[in-house]
Amino acid sequence: MKRPSKIKVLGQEVTIKVLAKPEQDDGTVCHGMCEVNDRRISIEAGLNNSVYSRVLRHEVFHMKMGLSGLSEMLTDEQEEALAIIAEID
């Protein structure tokens, strides 16, 4: 599976970074992270193709929600629940 370094999300160029351990602002380590303002998605290195694809779909969903402004209409918990559904292939 080809792992792109850039993708288009809602017409915006988004960079995909592979990091040893993506870390959120609060120090939480995770498989992936979406930084809407920076147009960047970070994904943990070493994931197999299946998990990588699932994490990418999850983070792209967050990016779409942030870029569209729809994330402002939901609680963090609601958006996360929808992002988990978006992982399903």
FENCOR-V714568 format. One record per residue. N is the residue number from 0. RES is the residue in one letter. SS is DSSP state (@ for helix, = for strand, . for the rest). Layout:
# FENCOR-V714568
n->(N N)
res->(RES RES)
ss->(SS SS)
This chain:
# FENCOR-V714568
n->(0 1 2 3 4 5 6 7 8 9 10 11 12 13 14 15 16 17 18 19 20 21 22 23 24 25 26 27 28 29 30 31 32 33 34 35 36 37 38 39 40 41 42 43 44 45 46 47 48 49 50 51 52 53 54 55 56 57 58 59 60 61 62 63 64 65 66 67 68 69 70 71 72 73 74 75 76 77 78 79 80 81 82 83 84 85 86 87 88)
res->(M K R P S K I K V L G Q E V T I K V L A K P E Q D D G T V C H G M C E V N D R R I S I E A G L N N S V Y S R V L R H E V F H M K M G L S G L S E M L T D E Q E E A L A I I A E I D)
ss->(. . . . . = = = = . . = = = = = = = = . . . = . . . . . = . . = = = = . . . . = = = = = . . . . @ @ @ @ @ @ @ @ @ @ @ @ @ @ @ @ @ @ @ @ . @ @ @ @ . . @ @ @ @ @ @ @ @ @ @ @ . . .)
